[in-house]
């Protein structure tokens, strides 16, 4: 890496095209957008991106980009600032620039200017505010002439100090930023020039985060890099480059330990590839190998190289292991005959292979997911992908990812495979369900309340492809959720081209919701309170108790699902929107 030039046009072109997945510090959608707009052409530009993309300095990004692409728009409060700020197109970005402003314009010594840098970095506002007088007019006692004495107009000096005060809220030192930028460039250079090796190493480093690995696999596909399935005759414990593709690492397979993998690779290097499941089990012995490991190797596709269907391998692996175990015991007890010894290299036909059909595609993919956390040979959503492009469905990652464009309450449709369904009884004694939906980008937890659950329960089963229509919920620092208003068969949804326009609207924020209840002691009141607590918000709900005439208030967000629940509980006439 020491010989790598830091001005590679191919690397900067890649970043300018937004291909930042897996690049240190530049992966999020927001900073990727900055790279696309800025189109960095130097380490200096990347240093500025790292320093600016944080709360506070982000406000300067539009001006920075505009000045970079249109130098004629750059202006300086005073010409003395140009030598200091020209590298950042007229914007104050680094603490080191503040030091130079104090030195060159205010006449501070290097030590005095560094003291101000420390005050700024520690956000000592009282020190920073008090120093204005010395910066503008000087301080004879400390030998500081001041900006005015150095030829800076008084108004300009005051304006410069105002900018320094603003900068103090998000001070960042260039020495720190340039180190980040150098690592960012190096990782980008590796991805640009050695994409297969880089992505293989990247996925290996993220083995414990299957969602990240799934995202990188999708990126590999976009880069034209194929992912080869795990293979007991070819895979290592890590992801490796094989030709133009990347071979899946066995270290990602559950219940397959590193010791077993090391023994497996050493055995095949010493004695050649495994020729069948019997050969594999016999040569691997019983010290590291167990039934769960063999089962998972079959389910993830690592034994497809033996030329049998996975259904056949699953049917025979236990008899094969039992036969080998029994044979080993007879060896130990000296019961092996002369003719048995001639059979030491017995093949798969030592156990009869049944002629049974292969498992269906969905079951194969489900087993891959169970054993590796990933779909390897495909994805259950593959057959819908082209049709989904004609709908208004959004990838789940756009909702759950960093800097999602969606806000709390936004209406969306998401499509995917139902992973889990957990039903529970709410405090209002009605049923609801937590449903996890996954597409090929991410997964999300969704909430299905009783009114939707009662009409959609038949669709809410693990493994069912579905389209969920609802509202995004971003509350209490929790991961994004979806409040489901409608559940559709995915086949029906793509056939229609979009979700049916079932009402998802909210009551106007200036309106009110009136609810009529029998009494404060009633079961209806307890259930109503529980429902309102599930939909907190600023719209006032007025609760009227028929037995006493008392009115009570509560805040809520009257979404369609909530209104359906209340009408089912209290009756149509007892729920009024005004």
C-alpha positions in Angstrom: 0.0 0.0 0.0 3.0 2.3 0.5 3.5 2.4 -3.3 -0.1 3.3 -4.1 -0.5 6.8 -5.6 -3.1 8.9 -3.9 -4.3 10.6 -7.1 -5.8 7.7 -9.0 -8.4 9.0 -11.4 -10.2 5.6 -11.6 -10.6 5.6 -7.8 -12.0 9.1 -7.7 -14.3 8.4 -10.6 -15.7 5.4 -8.7 -16.5 7.5 -5.7 -18.0 10.2 -7.9 -20.4 7.6 -9.3 -21.6 6.8 -5.8 -20.0 3.3 -5.6 -19.0 3.7 -2.0 -20.4 0.5 -0.5 -17.7 -1.1 1.7 -15.5 2.1 1.6 -14.4 3.2 5.0 -16.4 6.2 6.3 -18.2 6.7 3.0 -20.9 4.0 3.1 -24.0 5.8 4.3 -26.5 7.0 1.7 -26.0 10.6 2.8 -22.3 10.8 2.5 -22.5 8.8 -0.8 -24.7 11.6 -2.0 -22.1 14.2 -1.1 -19.5 12.2 -3.0 -21.7 12.1 -6.1 -22.3 15.9 -5.9 -18.8 16.9 -5.0 -17.0 14.4 -7.2 -13.7 14.3 -5.2 -10.5 14.6 -7.1 -7.9 14.6 -4.4 -7.2 13.4 -0.8 -7.8 17.1 0.1 -11.4 16.9 -1.2 -12.0 13.6 0.7 -10.6 15.1 3.9 -13.1 17.9 3.6 -16.0 15.4 3.0 -15.0 13.6 6.2 -14.8 16.8 8.2 -17.9 18.4 6.8 -20.3 15.4 7.0 -21.3 15.8 10.6 -24.0 17.7 12.5 -23.3 21.4 12.2 -20.8 21.6 9.4 -23.2 19.8 7.1 -24.9 23.2 6.6 -21.7 24.3 4.7 -21.8 21.4 2.3 -23.9 23.1 -0.4 -21.7 26.2 -0.4 -18.6 24.0 -0.5 -19.8 22.0 -3.5 -21.0 25.1 -5.3 -17.6 26.8 -4.8 -15.7 23.7 -5.8 -17.5 23.4 -9.1 -17.8 27.2 -9.7 -14.7 28.9 -8.4 -15.9 32.2 -9.8 -18.5 32.3 -6.9 -15.8 32.1 -4.2 -15.6 35.2 -2.1 -13.5 36.1 1.0 -14.5 38.5 3.7 -11.0 40.0 3.4 -8.2 39.2 1.0 -6.0 38.0 3.9 -8.2 34.9 4.2 -7.5 33.6 0.7 -4.1 31.9 1.5 -5.7 30.2 4.5 -9.1 29.2 3.0 -8.4 28.6 -0.7 -7.9 24.9 -0.2 -11.5 24.6 1.2 -13.0 27.0 -1.4 -13.5 29.9 1.1 -15.1 27.8 3.9 -13.7 27.4 7.4 -13.5 23.6 7.9 -10.6 22.8 10.2 -9.2 23.9 13.5 -5.8 24.4 11.9 -7.4 27.1 9.7 -8.7 28.9 12.8 -5.1 28.8 14.2 -3.8 30.5 11.0 -6.6 33.1 11.1 -5.7 34.1 14.7 -2.0 34.1 13.8 -2.1 35.9 10.4 -5.0 38.3 11.0 -5.0 38.7 14.8 -1.3 38.7 15.3 -1.3 35.9 17.9 1.7 33.8 18.6 1.5 30.1 17.7 1.1 29.2 21.3 -1.6 31.8 21.8 -3.4 30.7 18.7 -3.2 27.0 19.8 -4.7 28.0 23.2 -7.7 29.3 21.2 -7.8 26.0 19.2 -8.0 24.1 22.5 -10.8 26.4 23.7 -12.7 25.8 20.4 -12.2 22.0 20.5 -13.4 21.9 24.1 -16.3 24.2 23.2 -15.4 26.7 25.9 -17.9 29.3 24.8 -17.1 31.9 27.5 -13.4 31.9 26.6 -14.2 32.2 22.9 -16.7 35.1 23.4 -14.3 37.0 25.7 -11.5 36.7 23.2 -13.4 38.8 20.5 -12.0 42.1 21.8 -8.4 40.9 21.6 -8.8 39.4 18.1 -10.4 42.6 16.7 -8.7 45.4 18.6 -5.6 43.7 20.2 -4.4 43.1 23.7 -1.2 45.1 24.5 -0.7 43.1 27.7 -0.2 39.9 25.8 1.5 41.5 22.8 -1.5 40.9 20.4 -1.8 43.7 17.8 -5.3 42.6 16.7 -6.9 42.3 13.2 -7.7 46.0 12.8 -4.0 46.9 13.4 -3.1 44.3 10.7 -5.2 46.0 8.1 -8.4 44.1 8.4 -11.5 46.4 8.4 -13.3 46.4 11.7 -16.6 45.2 10.3 -14.8 42.4 8.4 -12.9 41.4 11.6 -16.2 41.2 13.5 -17.8 39.1 10.8 -14.8 36.7 10.7 -15.1 36.2 14.5 -18.8 35.5 14.1 -17.9 32.7 11.7 -15.3 31.4 14.2 -18.0 31.3 16.9 -20.3 29.3 14.6 -17.4 27.0 13.7 -16.7 26.4 17.4 -19.9 24.3 17.6 -18.4 21.7 15.3 -14.7 22.1 15.4 -12.7 19.3 13.7 -9.0 19.0 13.3 -7.5 18.4 9.9 -4.9 16.0 11.2 -7.6 13.7 12.3 -9.7 14.1 9.1 -6.8 13.5 6.7 -6.0 10.2 8.5 -9.6 9.1 8.0 -9.5 10.3 4.4 -6.3 8.4 3.6 -7.9 5.1 4.9 -11.0 5.9 3.0 -9.0 6.4 -0.2 -6.9 3.3 0.4 -10.1 1.1 0.8 -11.6 2.8 -2.3 -8.4 2.1 -4.3 -8.5 -1.6 -3.3 -12.1 -1.9 -4.2 -11.5 -0.2 -7.5 -8.4 -2.2 -8.6 -9.0 -5.5 -6.7 -12.8 -5.6 -6.4 -13.0 -9.4 -5.9 -10.2 -9.6 -3.3 -11.5 -6.6 -1.5 -15.2 -7.7 -1.4 -14.1 -11.2 -0.3 -12.1 -9.7 2.6 -14.9 -7.3 3.5 -17.5 -10.1 3.7 -15.1 -12.2 5.8 -14.7 -9.3 8.2 -18.5 -9.1 8.6 -19.3 -12.8 9.0 -21.1 -12.1 12.3 -23.4 -9.5 10.6 -25.4 -11.4 8.1 -27.5 -8.4 7.1 -24.3 -6.5 6.1 -23.0 -9.6 4.3 -26.3 -9.8 2.4 -25.9 -6.2 1.4 -22.4 -6.8 0.1 -23.5 -9.8 -1.8 -26.1 -7.7 -3.6 -23.3 -5.1 -4.3 -21.2 -7.9 -5.8 -24.0 -8.8 -8.2 -24.2 -5.2 -9.3 -20.4 -5.2 -9.9 -20.7 -8.4 -12.0 -19.1 -10.5 -9.4 -20.8 -13.9 -8.9 -21.0 -15.6 -5.5 -20.2 -19.3 -5.7 -21.9 -21.6 -3.1 -19.9 -23.2 -0.3 -18.2 -26.4 -1.3 -16.4 -29.0 0.8 -13.9 -29.5 -2.0 -13.2 -25.8 -2.7 -14.1 -23.5 0.1 -11.8 -22.2 2.8 -13.0 -20.9 6.2 -13.1 -17.4 4.7 -14.5 -15.9 1.5 -12.0 -16.5 -1.3 -11.5 -15.4 -4.9 -12.1 -18.1 -7.5 -11.6 -17.0 -11.0 -13.9 -14.1 -11.7 -16.1 -15.0 -8.7 -16.0 -15.2 -4.9 -16.4 -18.5 -3.2 -18.6 -18.6 -0.1 -16.5 -19.3 3.1 -17.4 -22.3 5.3 -16.8 -20.2 8.4 -20.2 -18.7 7.8 -22.0 -22.0 8.1 -23.6 -22.6 11.5 -22.3 -25.5 13.7 -19.3 -25.9 11.4 -16.3 -25.1 13.6 -12.9 -23.7 12.5 -11.2 -26.9 13.7 -13.3 -29.0 11.4 -12.7 -26.6 8.4 -9.0 -26.7 8.9 -9.0 -30.4 9.1 -11.1 -30.6 6.0 -8.8 -28.4 3.9 -5.7 -30.2 5.2 -7.3 -33.6 4.3 -8.2 -32.7 0.7 -4.8 -31.1 0.1 -3.1 -34.2 1.3 -5.3 -36.9 -0.2 -7.3 -35.2 -2.9 -11.0 -34.1 -3.2 -13.7 -35.9 -1.4 -15.6 -38.2 -3.8 -18.8 -38.7 -2.0 -20.6 -38.4 1.3 -19.3 -41.7 2.5 -15.7 -40.8 1.5 -16.1 -37.5 3.3 -17.4 -38.9 6.5 -14.9 -41.7 6.5 -11.9 -39.5 5.9 -13.0 -36.8 8.3 -13.5 -39.2 11.2 -15.6 -38.6 14.3 -13.4 -36.3 16.3 -14.6 -33.0 14.8 -17.5 -34.2 12.7 -21.0 -34.5 14.0 -24.5 -35.0 12.5 -25.4 -31.3 12.9 -22.3 -30.2 11.0 -23.0 -32.7 8.1 -26.6 -31.7 8.0 -25.8 -28.0 7.7 -23.1 -28.6 5.1 -25.8 -30.4 3.0 -28.4 -27.8 3.5 -26.2 -24.9 2.6 -25.2 -26.6 -0.6 -21.6 -27.5 0.3 -22.1 -31.1 -0.7 -23.7 -30.4 -4.1 -20.3 -31.3 -5.6 -21.1 -35.0 -4.9 -23.6 -35.1 -7.7 -26.6 -36.0 -5.6 -29.8 -34.0 -4.8 -29.8 -32.4 -1.4 -33.0 -34.4 -0.6 -31.0 -37.6 -1.2 -28.1 -36.4 0.9 -30.4 -35.5 3.7 -32.0 -39.0 3.5 -28.7 -40.9 3.8 -26.2 -38.9 5.8 -27.3 -40.4 9.2 -27.2 -44.0 7.9 -23.8 -43.3 6.3 -22.4 -41.8 9.6 -23.9 -44.7 11.6 -22.3 -47.3 9.2 -18.9 -45.6 9.5 -19.2 -45.3 13.3 -20.1 -49.0 13.5 -17.2 -49.9 11.3 -14.7 -47.9 13.3 -15.9 -49.6 16.5 -15.4 -53.0 14.9 -11.9 -51.9 13.9 -11.1 -51.0 17.4 -12.4 -54.4 18.7 -10.5 -56.4 16.0 -13.7 -57.7 14.4 -12.9 -56.6 10.8 -12.4 -59.6 8.4 -10.0 -59.9 5.6 -12.7 -59.1 3.1 -13.9 -56.1 5.1 -10.4 -54.6 4.9 -10.6 -54.7 1.1 -13.5 -52.3 1.4 -11.7 -49.5 3.1 -12.5 -47.1 0.2 -16.2 -47.9 0.0 -18.2 -45.3 -1.9 -21.6 -43.8 -1.5 -23.3 -47.0 -2.6 -22.4 -48.5 0.8 -25.8 -47.1 1.8 -28.5 -47.3 -0.8 -29.2 -43.9 -2.3 -33.0 -43.4 -2.6 -34.4 -42.1 -5.9 -36.4 -39.2 -4.5 -37.3 -35.8 -6.0 -35.4 -32.7 -5.0 -36.9 -30.3 -2.5 -38.8 -27.4 -3.9 -36.8 -24.2 -4.5 -38.4 -22.3 -1.6 -37.4 -25.1 0.8 -33.8 -25.2 -0.6 -33.5 -21.4 -0.1 -35.0 -21.6 3.4 -32.5 -24.2 4.4 -29.7 -22.1 3.1 -31.0 -19.2 5.2 -31.3 -21.3 8.3 -27.7 -22.6 8.0 -25.9 -19.5 6.9 -28.2 -16.6 7.7 -28.2 -15.8 3.9 -29.9 -16.9 0.7 -27.1 -18.2 -1.4 -28.3 -19.8 -4.7 -31.0 -17.3 -5.1 -33.7 -15.4 -3.2 -37.5 -16.2 -2.9 -38.1 -12.6 -4.2 -36.2 -13.3 -7.5 -39.2 -14.3 -9.5 -41.1 -11.1 -8.4 -38.2 -8.6 -9.0 -39.0 -7.6 -12.5 -42.7 -7.1 -11.8 -42.0 -5.2 -8.6 -40.1 -2.6 -10.6 -43.5 -1.5 -12.0 -45.1 -1.0 -8.6 -44.7 1.7 -5.9 -43.1 -0.8 -3.4 -39.9 0.4 -1.7 -36.9 -1.7 -0.6 -37.0 -2.3 3.1 -33.4 -1.0 3.4 -34.7 2.4 2.3 -36.8 2.5 5.5 -34.4 0.9 8.0 -31.1 2.2 6.7 -29.1 5.2 7.8 -30.5 8.5 6.8 -33.7 7.0 5.5 -35.8 9.5 3.5 -39.0 8.4 5.3 -40.4 10.2 8.2 -42.7 9.0 11.0 -46.2 8.4 9.5 -45.2 8.2 5.9 -47.3 5.8 3.8 -45.4 3.0 2.1 -45.8 -0.5 0.6 -43.1 -3.1 1.2 -42.8 -6.6 -0.3 -41.0 -9.6 1.0 -41.1 -13.0 2.6 -42.7 -13.3 6.0 -40.1 -14.7 8.4 -41.8 -14.8 11.8 -45.3 -14.2 13.2 -45.8 -13.7 16.9 -49.3 -13.1 18.2 -50.0 -11.6 21.6 -53.0 -10.2 23.5 -53.0 -6.5 24.1 -54.0 -4.7 27.2 -57.4 -4.1 25.6 -57.8 -7.9 25.4 -57.6 -7.9 21.6 -55.2 -9.9 19.4 -52.3 -8.3 17.5 -49.3 -9.7 15.7 -45.6 -8.8 15.3 -44.6 -9.8 11.8 -41.1 -9.8 10.5 -40.9 -9.2 6.7 -37.6 -9.6 4.7 -36.7 -8.7 1.2 -33.3 -9.0 -0.5 -32.1 -5.7 1.1 -33.1 -6.0 4.8 -35.8 -7.0 7.2 -38.3 -5.0 9.3 -40.7 -5.6 12.2 -44.3 -4.8 11.5 -47.3 -4.4 13.7 -50.6 -5.9 12.7 -53.6 -5.0 14.9 -56.7 -7.0 15.4 -58.9 -5.5 12.6 -56.2 -6.2 10.0 -55.3 -9.5 11.6 -58.8 -10.9 11.5 -59.1 -10.4 7.8 -55.5 -11.4 6.9 -54.6 -14.1 9.3 -54.5 -16.8 6.6 -51.8 -14.8 4.8 -49.6 -14.2 7.8 -47.6 -17.4 7.8 -43.8 -17.8 7.8 -42.5 -18.3 4.3 -45.4 -16.6 2.6 -44.6 -13.9 0.0 -46.6 -10.8 0.9 -47.1 -7.1 0.3 -47.7 -5.0 3.4 -49.3 -1.5 3.1 -49.0 0.8 6.1 -47.3 3.7 7.8 -43.7 4.0 8.9 -43.3 4.3 12.7 -40.2 6.0 14.0 -40.6 6.5 17.7 -38.7 6.4 21.0 -35.3 5.7 19.3 -36.6 2.3 18.3 -35.7 0.7 15.0 -38.1 1.6 12.2 -41.4 -0.4 12.2 -44.4 -0.5 9.9 -48.0 -0.1 11.2 -49.8 -2.4 8.8 -53.1 -1.3 7.3 -53.4 -4.0 4.6 -51.9 -7.4 3.8 -51.9 -8.7 0.2 -50.7 -11.8 -1.5 -47.6 -10.8 -3.4 -48.8 -12.4 -6.6 -52.0 -10.3 -6.4 -50.1 -7.1 -5.7 -47.7 -7.4 -8.6 -50.6 -8.4 -10.9 -52.4 -5.1 -9.9 -49.2 -3.1 -10.3 -49.7 -1.3 -6.9 -51.5 -1.5 -3.7 -55.3 -0.8 -3.5 -55.8 2.7 -2.3 -57.3 1.8 1.0 -57.6 4.9 3.2 -54.4 5.6 5.1 -55.2 9.2 6.0 -54.9 10.8 9.3 -57.4 13.2 10.9 -56.3 16.8 10.3 -54.0 18.0 13.1 -56.4 20.8 13.8 -59.4 18.4 14.2 -60.6 16.3 17.1 -61.7 12.8 17.7 -64.8 12.2 19.8 -65.4 8.9 21.5 -68.5 7.9 23.4 -68.1 5.3 26.2 -70.5 3.7 28.7 -68.6 4.6 31.9 -65.1 5.0 33.4 -65.5 1.6 35.0 -66.4 -0.1 31.8 -64.2 -2.6 29.9 -64.6 -0.5 26.8 -62.8 2.4 28.5 -59.9 0.2 29.5 -59.6 -1.1 26.0 -59.9 2.4 24.5 -57.1 3.7 26.7 -54.9 0.8 25.5 -55.6 1.5 21.9 -54.9 5.3 22.2 -51.6 4.5 24.0 -50.5 2.5 20.9 -51.0 5.6 18.7 -49.5 8.5 20.6 -49.7 11.9 19.0 -50.9 15.6 19.1 -54.5 15.2 17.9 -56.9 15.6 20.8 -59.3 12.8 21.6 -62.3 13.7 23.7 -63.8 10.8 25.7 -67.4 11.3 26.7 -68.9 9.0 29.4 -72.6 8.4 28.9 -73.4 7.6 32.6 -72.0 10.8 34.1 -71.6 13.2 31.2 -67.9 13.7 32.2 -65.4 14.5 29.4 -61.7 13.6 29.4 -59.0 14.4 27.0 -56.1 12.4 25.5 -53.5 12.8 22.7 -53.4 10.4 19.7 -52.5 10.0 16.1 -55.8 8.7 14.6 -54.6 6.4 11.8 -57.0 4.3 9.8 -56.0 1.1 11.8 -56.7 2.8 15.1 -60.1 4.1 14.0 -61.1 0.7 12.8 -60.2 -0.8 16.2 -62.2 1.8 18.0 -65.2 1.4 15.7 -65.2 -2.3 16.2 -65.0 -1.8 20.0 -67.5 1.1 20.5 -69.6 1.0 17.3 -69.7 3.3 14.3 -71.8 6.0 15.9 -69.5 6.3 19.0 -66.4 7.4 17.0 -66.7 10.8 15.4 -64.0 12.8 13.6 -64.4 16.6 13.5 
